[in-house]
Amino acid sequence: MKASIITRLFRGQVLSSDFFARHWLPVLICIVVIMVYITTKYTCQTNMEKIAALERTLEIVKQVGKPAKAGKTEQEKGQGESQTIKE
């Protein structure tokens, strides 16, 4: 029976510990570069999600904020008139 590539890898027939002993620096650099890439991609994705959520919130505030401001000015006018009548 032929051993699978995974079995051979775990037994050290494909990449032996001698390979890692000779090439430890390039292997370490590759691992660090991969980790930095993953971290940067995750940070960028989470920041883009935050930006999208803030843009949605801004649109909601813009839509809701305009009528509310107009309503406040009318209410303030009404309060000012009622105060003048009381005096």
Protein Blocks (a to p, Z undefined) as FASTA:
>chain_A
ZZdfklmmmnopmmccklmmmmmmmmmmmmmmmmmmmmmmmmmmmmmmmmmmmmmmmmmm
mmmmmmmmmmmmmmmmmmmmmmmmmZZ
